[in-house]
Amino acid sequence: MNVEVIVDNLPKLLEGLGLTVELVALSVLAGFMLAVPTALARVSPNWALRGPAYAYIFFFRGTPLLVQIFLVYYGLSQFETVRDSALWPILREPYWCALIAFSLNTGAYTAEIFRGAIEAVPAGQVEAARVIGMGRALAYRRIILPQAFRIALPAYGNEIILMIKGSALASTITLLDLTGMARTIIARTYMPVEIFLAAGVLYLLLTFAFTQAYRLLEHRLTRHMAVQR
């Protein structure tokens, strides 16, 4: 075990870790913004809303993330309409393609988590909201969604952890995230064990730090529920 090669290349690995954190944070934020309306569409009685939401979730949950990345990065460039559009300067960049694929993927999983959480809100509370004269939109805003978000917290935390680990696939489209940087260093040093071990430890530390922070957030948001029990 050559510790010196790990120490010498640690700044580069930390640089790659920074890109990993950036990709995960932005994709989780975009995925959350996409997931909320999609989850609401999934529980809507209107098939015109429910159908497209179901199709989106079905596709992105049923296909590998790697395939989705390749479809965005390699697939869109085959269409002349895309190449001639104003979005082409964005869609030809691997960074934005990875971000789009990650956001769509985590948005689908998060939407299904939120759908289950919405349906888990006790029906009696929904009926009580209707009895006191709350409309559907007001009941969702004040009664259903706040409780659904708390119910969804454990599963949502697991989804973010999966996204952290899945972000390593960004390296397949030339991005120098933590995994991509590790592969580049290995190509130069021919020491895969040391470099991948160091990268694995950094992923582990990132996941541990997120888990602890998320646990504190979950505790703060559900303290009153623990007291009631």
N, C-alpha and C positions, 0 to 999 in steps of 0.2 A: 504493500500500500504506500503510494507516493503522496504524502501529505503536502509536500511543497507545490506540486502541480495544482492541487485544489486551492491552496492559498493564493498562488499566482493568478489563477483564473477566476477567483471569487468576485472581483469587481464586474467582470463580464457577465457572470451568472446573475448577479444582483441586478444588472441592467436588464437582462432578460426577464427577471422576476417582476421588475417594474412594468414592463409591457404586459405581462400576464395579468397583473392586478388591474391594470387599466382596461384591458379587454373584458375581463370578468365583470368589473364594476359597471362599465357602460352597457354591456349586454344584459346584465341583470336589471338595470334601471329601465332600459328600453323594453325588455321582456315583460317587466311588471306593468308598464304603461299599456302594453298590448294585451296583457292577460286579463286585466280587469274588465274592459268592454267585451272581450271574447267570452269570459265566464258568464257575464250577464246575458249575452246572446245565447249561450248554451242552455240557460234555464228559462229562456223566454218561451212563451206559448206560441209565438209566431215562427212558423217554419222557415220563412224567408230570412230570418236572423239566425235561427238555430242550425239550419242546414250548412251554410258556408262555414260557420264556426266549428261545427262537427268535422267537416271535411279538412279544414286546416289542422285541427288537433290530431285527427286520424293520420294524416300524412306525416307530420313532423314527429309524432310519437312512434310511428310504425316503421320509420326508415332510419338508418344509422346517421349519426351526426357527420361522419366523414363524407358520406355520399351527399349530404346537404351542402357541405362546404364546397365540394367539387362541382355540384350543380350551379351554385352561385358564381364560383370563380371561373370555371371553365365553360359551363353551359351557356351563361348569358352572353358571352362574347361571340357565340356562333350566330346570333341574330343581328342582322344589319340594322334593324330598327333600334336596337339597344345601342349599338356602336355609334349611330347617328344622333342619339338623344343627348339632352343636356346632362343626363346622369352618367354618361360614359366616363368622364374624368374621375368619378367616384368608383364606379363599378369595375374599372380596370385595375384598381389598387387592391392588393391582397389584404391590407389592413381593414378596409371597409367591407370587403367581401366576407372576411372572417367575422366581423362585427355583425353584419346582417344575418349570417347563418346562425351565429350563436344566439342572437336576439330572437329570431324566429323559433329556434329550437326550445330555448328556455321559456319563451312566451307560451308555447303550446303546453308544456308540462305544468307551468304555473297556472294557466287557465283551468286545467283539469283539477288541480289542487283546490283552487278557489271555488270551482263548481261544486265539488264535494263538500267543501266547508259551508257554502251557502245552503245546500240542501240539508246540512246537519243542524242548522239553526232550528230550535224547537218550534214546531208548527203553532203551538199555543201562543207564543210571543207574536208571531205574524198575525194571528187572528185577533189578538188583543189590540195590535196597532190599527187594524181595520175597524174594530169596534169603536175606538175613540176618534175615528174620522180621518186617520192618516191615509193619504193616497199612496199608490204603489211606489212612486219615486221617493217620497218622504220616508216611507217605511224602510226602503232599502238604505237610504242615507243615514238614518238615525238608529235603526234597530238591527237590520239584517247584516249589512256590510261590516260594521264595527265588530260584531260577534264573529262573523265569518273569518275576518282577518286574524283574530286571536286563535280561532280553531285551527286555521291553516298554518300557524307559525312553525310547529315542529316539522311538518312535511316540507314547507317552503325552505327551511334551513337546510334540509337534506338535499334539496334541488340545487341550492347554491353551491354546496360542497361538490356535488356531481359536476356542476359547471366549472368549478375550479380545476378539477381533474381532467374534464373534457377539453379544456382550453389548450391542452398540449397538442391537440390536432391542428392548431393554427400553424405549427411548424411545417405541415405538409404542403402549405402554399407559400413557402419561403419566408414566413415571418420569423423574426429572431426573438420569440418569446423565450421562456426559460428552457423549454425542451429544444427549440431551434438553436438557441445559443449553445446549449450543451453539445448538440450534434456538430456544430461548427468547430467547437474547441476540440472535440474528439478527432475530427478529421485532420486537425493540425498536430495533436499531441499523441494520438494512437493510444490513449489511456481511457477506455470506456468505463471501466469499473469505478475509478476514482471520480470521474466527472458525473456519471449518472448517479452515483451514490450521493454526491454533493447536491445535485439537482433534486433528488428524491427527498433529501433532508429539508431543502428549502420549501418544497411542496408541502411536506409534513408540518413545518413550522407555520406556513401560511394557513393551512387548514386548521391547525390548533388555535392560532390567534383568532381566526374568524369564529370558530366554535365557541370560544370563551366569550367573545364580544356579543355573539348572537344569544348565548345563554343568558347573559345579563339583560339584554333587551327583552327577551321573552319573559324573564322573571318580573321585570318592571311592568310589562303590559298585562300580566296575568296575576298580579299579586292579589287583587280583590277576589278573583275566582278561587284562589287557594284558601283565602279566609272564609269564603262562603262554604267551602267543602268541610 
